[in-house]
Amino acid sequence: MSTQQMARPATGYVVRDSLTMVRRNLLHWLRYPSLAIMLVVQPIAFLLLFVYVFGGTLGAGLPGVPGGGDRGDYLVFITPGILVMAVASVALGTAIEVALDMTGGIIARFRTMDIAKVSVLTGHVLGAVVKTVFAVVVTLAFAVLLGYRSEAGPGGWIVALALLVLMAFALTWLTVGLGLAADSVETASNTPLFLVMLPFLSSAFVPTAAMPWGLRHFAEHQPFTPMIDSLRALTSGAEAGWDLWLAIGWCVLIAVVGYLWSKRLFTRVPTK
Amino acid sequence: MLSMSRDAAISVTGLQKRYGDHEVLTGVDLEVPEGSVYALLGPNGAGKTTVVNICSTLLTADAGEVRVAGYDVRTHADQVRRSIGMTGQFSAIDEFHTGRENLKLMADLNHLDRGRARTVIDELLERFELAGAAGRRAQTYSGGMKRRLDLAMTLIGSPRLIFLDEPTTGLDPRARRELWQIVREQVADGVTVLLTTQYLDEADQLAHRVGVLDAGRIVAEGSPAELKSRVPGGHVEVRFTDLARLAEVAAVLPEATADAESLTLRMPNDGVASLRRLLDRLDDDAVAGLTVRSADLDDVFLALTGHAAETQDAARDENEMESVR
């Protein structure tokens, strides 16, 4: 064999390889528009359900609104939670995509190539971030259409969007791991369902103060609550304070654990 | 380089692999000189894919030494990957990408610059007769087109060593011949090839050396001609117009066996000389039909292993499929 090997290690191309893989991921999305539609259908359906079916009653029970709130107040209350559900919905789709990808022969090809191995995964994660931005923007536009108005300035919105992107990044590293760990595509579509369930057990739809003691304790300490509370503060022009740091902390923790777990699952040389 | 014979592109010694209780490879030794084609011939479940997957860094061995392109696959996997191209048994293309997008993906992952990538992609599309379908999704391609695209993707980084795992399984005869031609062109350019196949004729067409893999070890090795010469079963059959002519010819050819009922004479075919001797005895109007039947994989297996070349164990077969993931 010739010895014209390049001196640099493959990891020197981690950015370039990742961008190549993001392009592959987004191309799949464009070729499958139904997937893009599904991503926004779920949060929009929840938005309609909660505002028009439950909104009148739940709005009346909102604390801090003199004389009881109405449907419009409830729309403002749940929009941050709905945006978080949009993030979770993209993350869930990513687990399925990863599991599907792993069943194809092309992964074996990638494994025999001298590329930055993690790029196969970062392609999915960064692709999911782009999809999340799309889902958030469409969902938000829909909320505005229903009458949602924000009192926050551009500063608050920029921080809110940055937090949503960070959440997408963290949750998709976790779901990439779930996709890799799943022994089938069916399993991969089930295991991340807790991400869609957890917002219901948080401050997304009703204030936690209205919950029974045990549930309330859980809701106040699970990661989605500080994320949703921060978004609610940022998008209403208030100070997010400690909640924001807590939300960022949770995101960093989930991202690091998800990344290390996914990387370990993907880069181990299979013995079977 | 290092401690191996200088010109071996692949050198495998004492390779062992087991899945649970199942010994898939029980001690494989093989050496593939640079620039040559080596065919691993064997039925499903013999362990062919396992050998290829270990050589191409997809799997780890339990025991034995494997050096590819001069590097130990266990300790220098990245260097090995830099030197090889792999076309696995299962389609390794992106079905949602067009033919051109698939090649672009590979060009980028091989870190070719933009201008060079475009030239190479156009060349490959042309050479593999995919130019007309370059803008269509690979999903819509025929089996032969998918295989050609798969191989083009493997070749885009100009690897000096390629692995082809059952490259023509499932292809029609024309697509097979086209693929063989492409492999021959690569070999003419000096590329080393390790291929696996279930077909003796494929090994015959492409390989310089053939290793017959059976139950996890190489039971015979040699050039295709050497192997075939060790195999009975190749023969010539002549059907006569009447019994008298059959008896006449049978009398002067002691190695032939005559069957009076079907009016046929059957003679082992061990080369042109014996064939000429037979033809010399035949009158044009005495012959109703003539068939030359060559040895096939079943003949080779029966002769070399004492058992037929059927899948020896369904579980092992599954394992082999599994290991590709």
Interface residues (C-beta under 8 A of the other chain):
Chain A: M1 S2 T3 Q5 M6 P9 A10 Y13 R16 D17 T20 R23 R24 L27 H28 R31 Y32 M102 T103 G104 G105 I106 I107 A108 R109 F110 R111 T112 M113 D114 I115 V269 P270 T271 K272
Chain B: M1 A9 Y19 E34 S56 T57 L58 L59 T60 A69 G70 A77 D78 Q79 R81 R82 S83 I84 G85 M86 G88 F90 S91 A92 I93 D94 E95 F96 H97 E101 L105 D108 L109 N110 H111 R137 M153 T154 G157 R160 L161 N319 E322 S323 V324 R325
